[in-house]
Amino acid sequence: MSLHLPHERQRRALGAQIVLVLVMASLAVAFFRIQVLRSNTWELRANANRIRQLPIPTPRGVIYDRQGRILADNVPGYAITLLPGPVDSMRATLARLSQYMDLPADRVSRILQTMSRFGREVIVDGDADFEVVAALEERRGEFPGVYVEMRPRRRYLLGNAAAHVLGYVGEITAEELVSGAFEDERYEQGMIVGKGGIEEQYEARLQGRQGLKYVEFDARGRIVGDFTGIQTNEGEPGQDLYLNIDLELQEWIHHIFPDSMAGAVVALDPSDGGVLAIYSAPTYDPNAFVGGISQDLWDGLRADPGNPLFDRAVLGRYPPGSTWKLAAAAIALDLGVVTPDEEMEVACTGGFFFGDRYFRCWDASGHGMQNLAQAIGNSCDVYFYQLGLRVGLNDMLRRATDIGFSQRCGVDLPQESQGIFPSEREWWNRTYGYSPREGEVLNLAIGQGPNSQTPLKMAQFYVALAGDGSAPAPAIAQGVELAEGWSLNLAPEHLEAVREGLRRVTAPGGTAHVGTALEHWEVIGKTGTAEHELSQAGLREPHAWFAGMAGPPGGPPEIVIAVIVEYGDSGSGVAAPIMAKTADFYLRRKYGIPVDSVQTYGEHLRQGRPTPWYTRRYPPPPRRIPPPQLQDPSSSEAVPTALSTTPSGPTGPTQ
């Protein structure tokens, strides 16, 4: 037996005790750190498995018209959101959801891809029907990870009537999220943002700041309810926006525009350039986009040959036709190459020879000798051919560019087409590969050739004619700073000479008189029949234009309107009545006069309604009649008596 064995055992026991004490001390220190020093950290980690953070969408700013009437607001709606989890579990949940709502396979695939890519909740339906919500709430236990909440739903009160100007809202895309337009920290995947129109233009103002809420889950991943132990951030709603748009006028234009035709109407306030109405047809219902548009409806809109998603008022470019003759007249007066009373050297006999080409007038019988106002009233092409030659190609290009016919108006919308008009002779070389001859100015002077303008640009130009020659940038929203406008630099007497030509168009005997004569207001303007490639080939009718202004007789114009009807053929027969009815509606409401659906003189004639106001507005000129004959007893010759007059009937249009 070893004498050292008891001592060895004691030594080993002591070592074990020391090790045990060290282990227990380490555990005590670790437990102290976990339970005391880092208790908050572990508590948060535990809560993270039980509580999830969700955004609270805040209402977008309300959009009002110029009278404070609501154009777009928010109403309570329901959204169904799927929270992230295992892919198989989410796929099974979506399969069960499809029993109560329309969830095509491609939509399910996109939801799963989005969730896998971003690792966050995805809105399954941003505008769920109440019946679907009720069915899910009754079966909440069957849908772990599905969250149903009430959230603001965008509503457009005018529907189709203001779709293009207001735009619509939709979920932000991954491409938009990384674009420069959404750099603000407010934006994240799943948010609803403005798309097109005012909604997109003023997105930063209309969009609020999302709040936060915390949702509690049980051990099986089912939502227990809103967790109230942690304070909820309510967020901030968006700012309201007031527009220059007149709600009732916008709706009226939608009502009177031919529902089988395409085109646009732009109405401006000549005092400041404010946009009273801006309409494009055909159109669509922006309410269909709220909460996500169905794939079938989206495909139908894109496949529609009428292209209802295209805003013709600011994106459509058309040959301006005779409505542009006023620009040629203004340029000629500004350059001093013609005076208002001056007649051209060659009378109109139905056409005009320049070089070896014969340029026709629209009226083959001709108009004879005319001054400026007469040529505008008759829309005489021969007069304007010669006017263009007096101006010269170089000066026509330079001055038209100064006015802005090759530029945008600067309206506060996210998109606007730039007008097409050569700024220099090199344009022909770059575009067609040849050097232009002086004869190019003949077509330009009558609004044809390489000249395409938006309805908005033509309306802005007529604002300059309606006032002192200056044209501010058209403004849709109130109180915004836009690009600087331009000026015609015309003397007052020259502007009046141009307006006198416009009066002749709508006066008795003028081409647009029957379609524009109104009981209470004076309408002046210019028709246009614009040729294009299809019409020149005999495949479609020309486009119909009318641009002009209206106001109380003898007073300044109070509204400027440009109308384009694609393939409308007749500016006087199709576009002019739309302009007159639009002006009549606006001015009647402005002055408190009841609105009548039968407005123009032409409508009264077609419906057989009496028009006692017509002879008051347009008294016929006196007409000489032969005096009665007195017989001298000594002579067979008649003796004339004093002259007498009698009124004549109403005069119809000459074209």
C-alpha positions in Angstrom: 0.0 0.0 0.0 1.3 3.4 -0.9 1.7 5.9 1.9 1.0 8.8 -0.5 -2.4 7.7 -1.7 -4.6 9.7 0.8 -2.6 12.8 -0.1 -3.1 12.2 -3.8 -6.8 11.8 -3.4 -7.0 15.0 -1.4 -5.1 16.9 -4.0 -7.3 15.6 -6.8 -10.5 16.4 -4.9 -9.2 19.9 -4.3 -8.5 20.3 -8.0 -12.0 19.1 -8.8 -13.5 21.5 -6.4 -11.5 24.4 -7.8 -12.6 23.5 -11.4 -16.2 23.1 -10.2 -16.1 26.5 -8.5 -14.6 28.1 -11.6 -17.3 26.5 -13.8 -20.0 27.6 -11.5 -18.5 31.1 -11.3 -18.4 31.3 -15.1 -22.0 30.2 -15.3 -23.0 32.7 -12.6 -21.2 35.5 -14.5 -22.9 34.4 -17.8 -26.3 34.2 -16.1 -25.7 37.7 -14.6 -24.8 39.2 -17.9 -27.8 37.6 -19.7 -30.4 38.2 -17.0 -29.2 41.5 -15.6 -26.7 43.3 -17.8 -28.3 42.2 -21.2 -31.8 41.6 -20.1 -33.2 44.3 -22.4 -31.3 42.8 -25.4 -32.7 39.3 -24.9 -36.1 40.6 -24.1 -36.1 42.4 -27.5 -35.0 39.3 -29.2 -37.7 37.3 -27.6 -40.2 39.9 -28.5 -39.0 39.9 -32.0 -40.1 36.3 -32.3 -43.5 37.3 -30.9 -44.0 40.8 -32.2 -43.6 42.1 -35.8 -43.5 45.7 -37.0 -45.9 46.7 -39.8 -46.3 50.0 -41.6 -49.4 52.1 -41.2 -50.3 53.7 -44.5 -51.4 57.3 -44.1 -54.0 59.0 -46.3 -52.7 60.9 -49.4 -53.4 64.6 -49.6 -56.9 65.5 -50.9 -57.0 67.1 -54.4 -59.4 70.0 -54.8 -60.6 72.0 -57.8 -60.5 75.8 -58.0 -63.8 76.1 -56.0 -62.7 73.8 -53.2 -64.6 70.9 -54.5 -63.0 67.4 -54.1 -61.5 65.8 -57.1 -59.7 63.0 -55.3 -59.9 61.9 -51.7 -59.6 58.8 -49.5 -62.3 56.4 -48.2 -61.9 53.4 -45.9 -60.8 50.3 -47.6 -59.5 46.9 -46.7 -56.1 45.4 -47.5 -55.0 41.8 -47.2 -51.3 41.4 -46.4 -49.2 38.2 -46.2 -46.4 38.2 -43.7 -43.1 36.5 -44.5 -42.5 32.9 -43.5 -41.4 29.6 -45.0 -42.0 29.3 -48.7 -44.1 26.2 -48.4 -46.2 27.7 -45.7 -46.8 30.8 -47.7 -47.7 28.9 -50.8 -50.2 26.8 -48.8 -51.7 29.9 -47.3 -52.1 31.5 -50.8 -53.7 28.3 -52.0 -56.3 28.6 -49.2 -56.8 32.3 -49.9 -57.6 31.5 -53.6 -60.8 29.8 -52.4 -62.2 33.1 -51.3 -60.6 35.6 -53.7 -59.3 35.7 -57.3 -55.6 34.7 -57.2 -54.3 33.6 -60.6 -51.2 31.4 -60.7 -49.1 34.2 -62.1 -50.2 36.5 -59.2 -49.2 33.9 -56.7 -45.8 33.5 -58.3 -45.2 37.2 -58.2 -46.1 37.4 -54.6 -43.7 34.6 -53.6 -40.9 36.1 -55.7 -41.3 39.5 -54.1 -41.4 38.1 -50.7 -38.3 36.0 -51.3 -36.4 39.0 -52.8 -37.2 41.6 -50.2 -38.0 39.4 -47.1 -40.9 41.5 -46.1 -44.7 41.5 -46.1 -46.6 41.7 -49.5 -50.0 43.1 -50.1 -52.1 40.4 -51.7 -55.1 42.6 -52.3 -55.0 46.4 -51.7 -58.7 46.8 -52.2 -60.4 43.7 -50.9 -64.2 43.3 -51.0 -66.0 43.3 -47.7 -67.3 39.8 -48.4 -63.8 38.5 -48.7 -62.7 40.2 -45.6 -65.6 38.8 -43.6 -64.9 35.3 -44.8 -61.2 35.5 -43.8 -62.0 37.0 -40.4 -64.4 34.1 -39.7 -61.6 31.7 -40.5 -58.7 33.5 -39.0 -57.2 30.3 -37.6 -56.8 28.9 -41.1 -54.6 31.7 -42.3 -51.5 32.1 -40.2 -49.4 35.1 -41.4 -52.4 36.8 -43.1 -53.1 40.3 -41.8 -56.4 42.1 -42.7 -56.5 45.8 -41.9 -58.5 48.9 -42.8 -56.4 51.5 -44.7 -57.1 54.6 -46.8 -58.4 53.9 -50.3 -58.0 56.5 -53.1 -61.2 57.7 -54.7 -61.6 59.7 -57.9 -64.9 61.4 -57.9 -64.9 62.4 -61.6 -63.9 58.9 -62.8 -63.2 58.8 -66.5 -63.7 62.6 -66.9 -60.3 63.5 -65.2 -58.3 60.4 -65.6 -55.4 61.8 -67.6 -55.0 65.0 -65.7 -55.2 63.4 -62.2 -53.5 60.1 -63.0 -53.9 57.2 -60.6 -52.1 55.4 -57.8 -50.5 52.0 -57.6 -47.8 50.0 -55.7 -44.3 51.2 -56.2 -42.2 48.9 -58.4 -38.7 47.8 -57.8 -37.4 49.9 -60.7 -39.2 53.0 -59.3 -37.8 52.4 -55.9 -34.2 52.6 -57.1 -34.9 55.6 -59.4 -34.0 59.1 -58.6 -37.7 60.1 -58.2 -38.1 58.1 -55.0 -34.8 58.8 -53.2 -36.6 60.0 -50.1 -36.3 57.7 -47.1 -40.1 57.6 -46.8 -40.3 55.2 -49.7 -40.1 51.4 -49.4 -41.4 48.3 -51.1 -45.2 47.9 -51.0 -46.0 51.6 -50.7 -48.7 53.2 -52.9 -47.5 56.1 -55.0 -48.8 58.3 -57.8 -48.5 57.2 -61.4 -49.2 59.7 -64.1 -50.9 63.1 -64.0 -51.0 65.3 -60.9 -50.7 62.2 -58.6 -47.2 61.7 -60.0 -46.2 65.3 -60.5 -46.9 66.2 -56.9 -46.2 62.8 -55.3 -43.7 64.2 -52.7 -46.4 66.6 -51.5 -49.4 64.3 -51.6 -47.5 61.3 -50.1 -47.5 61.3 -46.3 -45.1 59.6 -43.9 -46.1 56.1 -42.9 -46.6 55.2 -39.3 -45.7 51.9 -37.5 -47.7 49.4 -35.6 -46.7 46.2 -33.8 -48.5 42.9 -34.3 -48.4 40.0 -31.8 -48.1 36.3 -32.9 -48.6 33.1 -31.0 -46.2 30.1 -31.1 -47.9 28.8 -34.2 -47.3 32.0 -36.1 -50.9 33.2 -35.9 -51.7 36.9 -35.3 -53.1 37.4 -31.8 -54.0 41.1 -32.3 -52.6 44.6 -32.2 -49.9 44.8 -29.5 -50.5 47.8 -27.3 -47.6 47.4 -24.9 -45.4 49.5 -27.3 -46.4 52.9 -28.5 -47.6 53.1 -32.1 -46.4 55.8 -34.4 -49.4 57.2 -36.3 -47.4 58.8 -39.1 -48.3 62.0 -41.0 -51.0 62.4 -43.7 -50.1 64.0 -47.1 -50.6 67.6 -47.9 -53.7 68.8 -49.7 -53.5 70.3 -53.2 -55.6 72.9 -54.9 -55.9 73.0 -58.7 -57.0 75.5 -61.2 -59.2 72.8 -62.7 -63.0 73.5 -62.7 -64.6 70.2 -61.7 -68.0 70.8 -63.4 -66.4 72.1 -66.6 -64.2 69.0 -66.8 -67.2 66.8 -66.3 -69.2 68.8 -68.9 -66.5 68.3 -71.6 -66.6 64.6 -70.9 -70.3 64.7 -71.3 -70.4 66.5 -74.7 -67.4 65.0 -76.4 -68.4 62.5 -79.1 -68.1 59.1 -77.4 -67.1 57.4 -80.7 -64.2 59.8 -81.5 -60.8 60.5 -80.2 -59.3 63.9 -79.4 -58.7 66.5 -76.8 -60.0 69.7 -75.3 -57.9 72.3 -73.4 -59.5 75.3 -71.6 -57.3 78.1 -70.2 -57.9 81.2 -68.1 -56.4 84.0 -70.3 -55.7 86.2 -67.3 -53.1 83.9 -65.8 -52.8 80.8 -67.9 -54.5 78.6 -65.3 -55.8 75.3 -66.7 -59.6 75.3 -66.3 -60.0 71.9 -68.0 -57.8 69.5 -69.9 -59.5 66.4 -71.4 -58.4 63.5 -73.6 -60.6 61.0 -75.3 -60.9 58.1 -75.2 -60.3 57.7 -71.5 -60.3 55.2 -68.6 -61.4 55.0 -65.0 -58.5 55.6 -62.6 -60.6 54.0 -59.8 -59.9 50.6 -61.5 -56.2 51.0 -60.6 -56.8 51.5 -56.9 -55.6 48.4 -55.0 -54.1 46.9 -58.2 -55.7 46.5 -61.6 -56.6 43.1 -62.9 -54.4 41.7 -65.6 -57.4 41.3 -68.0 -58.4 44.9 -67.6 -54.8 46.1 -68.1 -54.3 44.0 -71.2 -57.6 45.3 -72.5 -56.6 48.9 -72.0 -53.2 48.4 -73.7 -54.7 46.5 -76.6 -57.5 49.0 -77.2 -57.0 50.6 -80.7 -58.2 53.9 -79.3 -55.3 53.9 -76.9 -57.2 55.3 -73.9 -54.0 55.5 -71.7 -52.5 58.1 -74.1 -53.0 61.7 -73.1 -53.7 63.5 -76.3 -54.0 66.9 -74.7 -50.3 67.1 -73.8 -48.6 64.2 -75.6 -50.5 64.1 -78.9 -49.0 66.1 -81.8 -51.1 67.1 -84.8 -50.6 69.3 -87.8 -52.3 72.5 -86.6 -53.8 73.4 -90.0 -55.4 76.7 -90.4 -55.4 77.4 -86.7 -51.7 78.2 -87.2 -52.4 80.9 -89.8 -52.7 83.3 -86.9 -49.1 82.6 -86.0 -48.0 83.4 -89.5 -50.1 86.6 -89.3 -48.6 87.6 -86.0 -45.1 87.0 -87.2 -45.7 89.0 -90.4 -47.1 91.9 -88.4 -44.3 91.8 -85.9 -41.7 91.9 -88.7 -43.5 94.7 -90.4 -43.8 92.9 -93.8 -47.6 93.5 -94.0 -50.1 95.9 -92.6 -53.6 95.0 -91.4 -55.3 96.8 -94.3 -52.9 95.8 -97.0 -53.9 93.4 -99.8 -51.6 90.9 -101.5 -50.4 91.4 -105.0 -52.1 88.3 -106.4 -55.9 87.9 -105.9 -57.1 84.5 -104.9 -58.7 82.7 -107.8 -58.5 79.2 -106.3 -54.8 78.7 -106.3 -51.3 80.2 -106.6 -48.4 79.5 -108.8 -44.9 79.4 -107.3 -42.2 78.3 -109.6 -43.5 75.3 -111.5 -46.0 74.3 -108.8 -49.6 75.2 -108.3 -50.6 75.6 -104.7 -54.4 75.3 -104.3 -56.7 77.2 -102.0 -59.4 75.2 -100.1 -62.0 77.2 -102.0 -61.6 76.5 -105.7 -63.8 79.4 -106.6 -61.3 81.8 -104.9 -61.7 84.8 -102.5 -60.5 87.7 -104.6 -58.5 90.5 -103.1 -58.4 90.6 -99.3 -56.8 92.3 -96.4 -55.5 90.4 -93.3 -58.8 90.2 -91.4 -60.7 89.1 -94.5 -58.1 86.4 -95.2 -58.3 85.1 -91.7 -62.1 85.1 -91.9 -62.1 83.3 -95.2 -59.1 81.1 -94.3 -57.7 82.0 -97.7 -54.6 79.8 -98.4 -53.5 82.0 -101.3 -53.2 85.1 -99.1 -51.1 83.1 -96.6 -48.9 81.6 -99.3 -47.9 85.1 -100.2 -47.7 86.2 -96.6 -45.2 83.3 -96.0 -43.1 84.4 -98.9 -43.0 88.0 -97.6 -41.8 86.7 -94.2 -39.2 84.4 -95.8 -38.2 80.9 -94.6 -35.4 82.0 -92.3 -37.4 84.5 -90.4 -40.4 82.2 -90.2 -38.3 79.5 -88.6 -36.6 82.0 -86.3 -39.7 83.7 -85.0 -41.8 80.5 -84.7 -39.0 79.1 -82.6 -38.9 82.2 -80.4 -42.7 81.8 -79.8 -42.0 78.2 -78.7 -43.5 76.0 -81.4 -40.6 73.6 -81.1 -40.6 73.6 -77.3 -42.8 72.4 -74.5 -45.3 74.7 -72.7 -43.8 73.9 -69.3 -47.1 72.7 -67.8 -46.9 71.0 -64.4 -47.3 67.4 -65.6 -44.7 64.6 -65.5 -44.8 64.3 -69.4 -45.3 66.8 -72.2 -44.5 66.4 -75.9 -42.2 68.9 -77.5 -43.7 70.6 -80.6 -42.2 69.7 -84.0 -41.1 72.8 -86.0 -37.8 73.3 -87.8 -35.6 75.8 -86.0 -33.2 76.2 -88.9 -32.7 75.1 -92.5 -30.3 72.3 -91.3 -33.4 70.5 -89.9 -34.3 69.4 -93.5 -30.8 68.1 -94.0 -30.8 66.1 -90.8 -34.3 64.8 -91.2 -34.8 64.3 -94.9 -31.3 64.6 -96.4 -31.9 67.6 -98.6 -31.5 71.4 -98.4 -34.9 73.2 -98.3 -36.0 75.7 -100.9 -37.8 78.9 -100.2 -41.1 77.3 -101.2 -41.1 75.3 -98.0 -42.5 78.4 -96.3 -45.8 78.2 -98.2 -46.9 75.0 -96.5 -45.6 76.2 -93.1 -47.6 79.4 -93.5 -50.9 77.5 -93.6 -50.1 75.1 -90.8 -49.0 72.1 -92.8 -45.6 70.7 -93.6 -43.1 69.8 -90.8 -45.3 71.4 -88.1 -47.0 69.4 -85.4 -48.3 70.8 -82.1 -50.1 69.6 -79.0 -53.6 71.0 -78.2 -52.1 72.5 -75.1 -49.5 74.5 -77.2 -52.2 75.8 -79.5 -54.3 76.9 -76.5 -51.3 78.7 -75.0 -50.8 80.5 -78.3 -54.4 81.7 -78.3 -54.0 83.0 -74.8 -51.5 85.4 -76.2 -54.0 86.5 -78.9 -56.7 86.9 -76.3 -54.7 89.3 -74.1 -51.7 91.6 -74.6 -49.6 89.1 -76.6 -48.0 87.4 -73.6 -48.5 83.7 -72.8 -47.6 82.4 -69.4 -46.9 78.7 -68.8 -50.1 76.8 -68.3 -50.5 75.9 -64.6 -52.7 73.1 -63.3 -51.9 73.5 -59.6 -52.4 76.7 -57.8 -49.5 78.7 -56.3 -46.7 76.9 -58.2 -43.8 78.5 -60.0 -43.4 77.3 -63.6 -41.2 78.1 -66.5 -41.4 81.6 -68.0 -43.8 82.2 -70.9 -43.2 84.2 -74.0 -44.6 87.2 -75.8 -45.6 88.0 -79.4 -44.4 91.6 -79.1 -47.3 92.9 -81.1 -48.7 96.4 -81.0 -52.3 96.6 -79.6 -53.7 97.6 -83.0 -52.1 94.6 -84.6 -53.6 92.2 -82.0 -56.9 93.8 -82.6 -56.5 93.3 -86.3 -55.9 89.6 -85.7 -58.9 89.3 -83.4 -61.0 91.0 -86.0 -60.1 88.2 -88.4 -61.2 85.7 -85.7 -64.6 87.6 -85.4 -65.2 87.2 -89.1 -64.9 83.4 -88.7 -67.8 83.3 -86.3 -69.8 86.2 -87.5 -72.9 85.8 -89.7 -71.7 84.4 -93.0 -68.5 83.0 -91.4 -67.5 79.4 -91.7 -68.1 78.6 -88.0 -71.0 80.9 -87.3 -73.9 78.4 -87.0 -71.9 76.1 -84.7 -70.6 78.9 -82.4 -73.3 81.5 -82.2 -74.5 81.7 -78.5 -77.2 83.7 -76.8 -75.2 85.4 -74.2 -71.6 85.3 -75.3 -69.3 86.4 -78.1 -67.2 83.5 -79.5 -64.3 84.2 -81.9 -61.8 81.7 -83.2 -60.3 79.8 -86.1 -61.3 76.5 -87.7 -58.7 74.1 -88.9 -58.9 71.1 -91.2 -55.5 69.4 -90.8 -54.2 67.0 -93.5 -52.1 64.1 -92.4 -50.5 61.1 -94.0 -53.7 59.0 -93.9 -55.9 61.7 -95.2 -53.6 62.6 -98.0 -53.6 58.9 -99.0 -57.4 58.9 -99.0 -57.6 56.5 -96.1 -59.0 58.7 -93.3 -60.6 62.1 -92.9 -58.5 65.1 -91.9 -58.3 66.2 -88.2 -60.8 68.8 -87.1 -59.5 71.8 -85.1 -61.1 74.8 -83.5 -59.2 77.2 -81.3 -60.6 80.4 -79.9 -61.9 82.5 -77.1 -65.2 83.7 -75.6 -66.6 86.3 -73.2 -69.4 88.8 -72.8 -70.0 90.8 -76.0 -67.8 93.9 -76.1 -65.6 92.7 -73.2 -62.3 90.9 -73.0 -62.2 87.1 -73.5 -62.6 85.1 -70.2 -61.8 81.6 -71.5 -59.6 80.2 -74.3 -60.3 76.8 -75.7 -58.5 74.5 -78.2 -60.3 71.5 -79.5 -58.9 68.7 -81.7 -61.1 65.8 -83.0 -59.1 63.1 -84.7 -60.4 62.3 -88.2 -63.3 64.8 -87.5 -63.1 66.1 -91.1 -64.7 69.5 -90.4 -63.4 72.1 -87.9 -66.6 74.2 -88.3 -69.0 71.2 -88.1 -67.4 69.1 -85.4 -64.7 70.9 -83.3 -66.3 74.4 -83.2 -69.6 73.4 -81.5 -67.6 71.5 -78.8 -65.6 74.7 -78.1 -68.8 76.9 -78.1 -70.7 74.5 -75.8 -67.7 74.4 -73.4 -67.4 78.2 -73.3 -71.2 78.6 -72.8 -71.3 76.2 -69.9 -68.4 77.9 -68.1 -69.6 81.5 -68.6 -73.2 80.7 -67.7 -72.1 79.2 -64.4 -69.7 82.1 -63.8 -72.5 84.6 -64.3 -75.3 82.6 -62.6 -77.3 81.9 -65.8 -79.0 78.5 -65.9 -77.4 76.0 -68.2 -79.3 74.7 -71.2 -78.3 71.5 -73.1 -79.3 73.2 -76.4 -76.8 76.0 -76.6 -75.6 76.9 -80.1 -77.6 78.4 -82.9 -77.1 75.3 -84.9 -78.6 73.1 -82.2 -81.6 75.4 -82.0 -82.1 75.1 -85.8 -81.8 71.3 -85.8 -84.3 70.8 -83.0 -86.7 73.4 -84.3 -86.6 75.6 -81.2 -87.3 79.3 -81.6 -84.4 81.6 -81.3 -85.7 85.1 -80.5 -82.3 85.9 -79.1 -80.6 85.4 -82.4 -82.0 88.6 -84.1 -81.1 90.6 -81.0 -77.6 89.3 -81.0 -77.1 89.5 -84.8 -79.4 92.2 -86.2 -79.5 91.9 -89.9 -78.2 94.8 -92.0 -80.7 97.0 -93.6 -81.6 96.1 -97.1 -82.7 98.6 -99.8 -86.0 97.9 -101.5 -87.4 99.8 -104.5 -89.7 102.7 -103.5 -93.3 102.8 -104.6 -93.8 104.3 -108.0 -95.9 107.5 -108.4 -97.3 108.2 -111.8 -97.2 111.7 -113.1 -100.5 112.3 -115.0 -98.5 114.0 -117.8 -95.8 111.3 -117.9 -95.4 107.6 -117.9 -92.1 107.7 -115.9 -92.2 106.7 -112.3 -91.3 109.2 -109.6 -89.2 107.8 -106.7 -90.2 108.5 -103.1 -88.1 108.3 -99.9 -86.0 105.2 -99.4 -87.3 102.6 -97.0 -85.7 99.5 -95.4 -86.7 96.1 -94.2 -84.8 93.5 -92.2 -83.5 90.4 -93.8 -83.4 86.9 -92.3 -80.4 85.2 -90.6 -77.4 84.6 -92.7 -76.0 81.1 -92.9 -72.4 80.0 -93.3 -70.5 80.4 -96.5 -68.5 77.1 -96.1 
